[in-house]
Amino acid sequence: MASTRSADCGRFAQLSSKHLSVKPLMSRQPTVNVSFEFFPPADEAMEKTLWESIRYLEPLNPRFVSVTYGADGSTRERTHNVVSRVQRETSLTCVPHLTCIGASQGEVLDVARKYWDEGIRHIVALRGDAPAGTVKYEPRADGFAYAADLVKGLKTVGDFEISVAAYPEKHPEAHTFDADVDNLKRKIDAGATRAITQFFYETDHFLRFRDAAAARGILAPLVPGILPITRFPQITRFAKRCGASIPEWLEQRFEGLDENPDTRKLIAAAVAIEQVHSLQRHGVDQFHFYTLNRAELTYAICHALGVRPGAAAARKSA
Ligand SMILES: Cc1cc2nc3c(=O)[nH]c(=O)nc-3n(C[C@H](O)[C@H](O)[C@H](O)COP(=O)(O)OP(=O)(O)OC[C@H]3O[C@@H](n4cnc5c(N)ncnc54)[C@H](O)[C@@H]3O)c2cc1C
């Protein structure tokens, strides 16, 4: 990482001042595509925040926005309501998440059919997490056992575009890193065309996973999932649950800021902008943001990536 950074510095140092006008630098920005993830609100106050965030981010013209789904279908109606309203009232393309757990195959495919009939053509297909307290995941006899099975099932309903999940640091239940890459290959072979990763904070984790996927013959784009840090203890909790690691340097950056939200926000923006620029230097040109229904940090990171309201038309045609 350090060597890449100094290479970049050298490149810019060689530019003479006449090359440093803002316009040519901006027009050389590579095209970046972004998507934003939201979760269905549980009450009126959360709904207000969600809609303010959607409206704030809308002018950035993301490739799509996605809406999560409770693993056991617990948010079925709420997810559907947000998806329908985004489709109806905004210029955005909305993509629902759908999971296997807690429902029969027929029930899951009924939900998918309803979406198809409403004009939804893209789904994020997931297994979902087993309910809290479950020792070992046991698939339901009449359900889809794993995400790869769900992908196959969705293709019987319609020719959906399907995105799936990937884990740069391995899914916690996978026996080995390679077995997890094999699982991603099964999902792609079943018909998925994009993998969105679990969040991570070390570029090397993503690069190692991308190399392993390429070696396994996975050609579909791997889109890094970026989780801007609003509250550090919350991120630590998420990380523990999903097997992502929190590097020591990151912990140190947020140390002592529990009671200092303004500085915390500045640090969070700096960390995330550093992360996306580091990935960009390694050829990444698509990013998925876990917004947690908050727009401010995501907007700032997009701005740093050159994703701006005025640049929307160019991105759409890319
Ligand atoms: C981008 C993204 C979005 C998400 N959105 C949601 C959401 O909206 N709602 C939600 O509840 N959760 C969501 N999750 C979390 C996800 O549901 C969990 O991480 C879940 O534990 C695994 O889902 P999966 O689709 O990756 O499962 P799978 O791909 O099915 O894999 C699950 C585990 O089973 C293993 N496995 C797969 N097939 C087999 C097999 N045949 N035999 C044995 N083992 C196998 C895999 O290696 C892995 O360890 C999301 C995660 C990501 C990265």
PDBQT file of the ligand as one rigid body, heavy atoms in Angstrom, charges set to zero:
ROOT
HETATM    1  C1  LIG A 401     -24.011  -7.381   0.417  1.00  0.00    +0.000 C 
HETATM    2  C2  LIG A 401     -24.709  -8.121   1.523  1.00  0.00    +0.000 A 
HETATM    3  C3  LIG A 401     -26.057  -7.897   1.743  1.00  0.00    +0.000 A 
HETATM    4  C4  LIG A 401     -26.730  -8.583   2.759  1.00  0.00    +0.000 A 
HETATM    5  N1  LIG A 401     -28.060  -8.348   2.957  1.00  0.00    +0.000 NA
HETATM    6  C5  LIG A 401     -28.761  -9.057   3.876  1.00  0.00    +0.000 A 
HETATM    7  C6  LIG A 401     -30.169  -8.895   4.047  1.00  0.00    +0.000 A 
HETATM    8  O1  LIG A 401     -30.810  -8.078   3.380  1.00  0.00    +0.000 OA
HETATM    9  N2  LIG A 401     -30.782  -9.663   4.978  1.00  0.00    +0.000 N 
HETATM   10  C7  LIG A 401     -30.106 -10.577   5.744  1.00  0.00    +0.000 A 
HETATM   11  O2  LIG A 401     -30.732 -11.243   6.551  1.00  0.00    +0.000 OA
HETATM   12  N3  LIG A 401     -28.776 -10.759   5.611  1.00  0.00    +0.000 NA
HETATM   13  C8  LIG A 401     -28.081 -10.039   4.699  1.00  0.00    +0.000 A 
HETATM   14  N4  LIG A 401     -26.726 -10.230   4.539  1.00  0.00    +0.000 N 
HETATM   15  C9  LIG A 401     -26.038 -11.186   5.438  1.00  0.00    +0.000 C 
HETATM   16  C10 LIG A 401     -26.104 -12.642   4.874  1.00  0.00    +0.000 C 
HETATM   17  O3  LIG A 401     -27.426 -13.084   4.836  1.00  0.00    +0.000 OA
HETATM   18  C11 LIG A 401     -25.276 -13.512   5.831  1.00  0.00    +0.000 C 
HETATM   19  O4  LIG A 401     -23.922 -13.186   5.708  1.00  0.00    +0.000 OA
HETATM   20  C12 LIG A 401     -25.512 -15.013   5.714  1.00  0.00    +0.000 C 
HETATM   21  O5  LIG A 401     -24.941 -15.641   6.853  1.00  0.00    +0.000 OA
HETATM   22  C13 LIG A 401     -24.916 -15.664   4.482  1.00  0.00    +0.000 C 
HETATM   23  O6  LIG A 401     -25.590 -15.321   3.365  1.00  0.00    +0.000 OA
HETATM   24  P1  LIG A 401     -25.033 -15.751   1.891  1.00  0.00    +0.000 P 
HETATM   25  O7  LIG A 401     -26.039 -15.318   0.936  1.00  0.00    +0.000 OA
HETATM   26  O8  LIG A 401     -23.650 -15.301   1.722  1.00  0.00    +0.000 OA
HETATM   27  O9  LIG A 401     -25.079 -17.327   2.074  1.00  0.00    +0.000 OA
HETATM   28  P2  LIG A 401     -24.489 -18.535   1.215  1.00  0.00    +0.000 P 
HETATM   29  O10 LIG A 401     -23.805 -18.090  -0.006  1.00  0.00    +0.000 OA
HETATM   30  O11 LIG A 401     -25.584 -19.542   1.087  1.00  0.00    +0.000 OA
HETATM   31  O12 LIG A 401     -23.357 -19.105   2.192  1.00  0.00    +0.000 OA
HETATM   32  C14 LIG A 401     -23.621 -19.267   3.593  1.00  0.00    +0.000 C 
HETATM   33  C15 LIG A 401     -22.574 -20.205   4.187  1.00  0.00    +0.000 C 
HETATM   34  O13 LIG A 401     -22.863 -21.541   3.802  1.00  0.00    +0.000 OA
HETATM   35  C16 LIG A 401     -21.761 -22.108   3.123  1.00  0.00    +0.000 C 
HETATM   36  N5  LIG A 401     -22.349 -22.956   2.074  1.00  0.00    +0.000 N 
HETATM   37  C17 LIG A 401     -22.905 -22.549   0.928  1.00  0.00    +0.000 A 
HETATM   38  N6  LIG A 401     -23.391 -23.602   0.234  1.00  0.00    +0.000 NA
HETATM   39  C18 LIG A 401     -23.140 -24.684   0.985  1.00  0.00    +0.000 A 
HETATM   40  C19 LIG A 401     -23.412 -26.082   0.846  1.00  0.00    +0.000 A 
HETATM   41  N7  LIG A 401     -24.039 -26.560  -0.234  1.00  0.00    +0.000 N 
HETATM   42  N8  LIG A 401     -23.035 -26.922   1.833  1.00  0.00    +0.000 NA
HETATM   43  C20 LIG A 401     -22.413 -26.437   2.931  1.00  0.00    +0.000 A 
HETATM   44  N9  LIG A 401     -22.116 -25.133   3.135  1.00  0.00    +0.000 NA
HETATM   45  C21 LIG A 401     -22.480 -24.275   2.168  1.00  0.00    +0.000 A 
HETATM   46  C22 LIG A 401     -20.950 -20.918   2.604  1.00  0.00    +0.000 C 
HETATM   47  O14 LIG A 401     -19.588 -21.197   2.383  1.00  0.00    +0.000 OA
HETATM   48  C23 LIG A 401     -21.141 -19.941   3.739  1.00  0.00    +0.000 C 
HETATM   49  O15 LIG A 401     -20.296 -20.228   4.821  1.00  0.00    +0.000 OA
HETATM   50  C24 LIG A 401     -26.016  -9.524   3.577  1.00  0.00    +0.000 A 
HETATM   51  C25 LIG A 401     -24.643  -9.720   3.362  1.00  0.00    +0.000 A 
HETATM   52  C26 LIG A 401     -23.984  -9.025   2.352  1.00  0.00    +0.000 A 
HETATM   53  C27 LIG A 401     -22.505  -9.242   2.144  1.00  0.00    +0.000 C 
ENDROOT
TORSDOF 0
